[in-house]
Amino acid sequence: SNPDHLVFFRQASDYRNARLVELPKGDWAFSMLRQYLFDSYENILLQQLVDSALQPLAQAAAKARREEIYHLRHTQTWVQSLGLGTEESRRRMQEALDTLWPHTAQLFLPVPGEERLVQAGIVPPTRQLQARWRETVVPFLQSSGLALNRSENGNGSDQTASRQRHTEHLPRLLEEMQSVARLD
């Protein structure tokens, strides 16, 4: 199928993604924290994929990881600055964390066929990724003045939710992203 068609003309129900990325932008604290949580996940995933038995995937991961490190450093700086900044910025960061943290569990749901890919050395197990992610993210958030509170275990509503079930925000997001292509 045509790549443009795949990107610009599919419906929300055709997408598989973590709901974390569907949420509206919110304020700067929310946007930076969401991006940090996702960048941290992506960085750890790419670290593991560099050793993939599938060489094209390993090569692509190595190339993408260089760029991802830049993004991660950028968001780390903002999270730390806002978390350790003023009372207002810390409050906004904490509110963002309380909202976003439950959505992070969905990043670590096994994908269909994952067991075969893990056995073949193509991808790492998602549970391993989740453990490494938590070992990195939790101390960083705490050092940035943020607390995980009651959602610390990541047992949010997205922990077992299918990546094919979306929030009410995705159709509006896709409409905006696809609007120019659909005008043509």
Buried (B, 14 or more C-beta within 10 A) or exposed (E): EEEEEEEBBEEBEEEEEBBBBBBEEBEBBBBBBBBBBBBBBBBBBBBBBBEBEBEEBBEBBBEBBEEBBEBBEBBBEBBBEBBBBEEEBBEBBBBBBBBBBBBBBBBBBEEEEBEEBBEEEBBBBBEEBBEBBBEBBBEBBEEBBBEBEEBEEBEBEBBEBEBEEBBEBBBEBBEEEBEEEEEE
